[in-house]
């Protein structure tokens, strides 16, 4: 149901968003997680938050807004090399995604009444 979208939505986003006047404090009040790019700190924060989410009296949505990066040949080549080393499929039009944060969240938020589904959405923008 769409009637309570903000009440049931939580998200992981960059810590710098917290300091956007008006918007940052609003997201903080809605218990969004602000990540620092320090995986040791972020891992603890994600685990603590996901444990807290299990106590909510209603199902929630957790959105991860992955930070995009500019596609360059150098980044693409590093991704291809990484895929070869790890036995992953080489992507033709994408960079290899970073998945540590998602994996921690998925391990701690097993599909149940509180987290009834997992959706993977991707947005693509035309060049220019």
C-alpha angles and dihedrals in degrees: 000000000000096000095091102031099139092042091058101035126095125172144190114228142152117293092233089070088067089070097055103113113253096352098062096051090045091056090045089054089053089054097247115166118242112206125207104200088246100115095200091058095038093049091056091047093049092048093048093047094047090052089052092048089060089064095057114114091226137047114266138202120229116200124193113202101200112206111243123221133201113271110237131168090243093054091045092052091049088052092050090050091048091049091052092049093049098040093245128147112268110241119222102199104019141059118244106269124237106237109173096102093046092048092053091048093047092049092052098041104052116186106272139121090301094049104027098172147010120220127186114205128178128190123205125195126199117246117265 
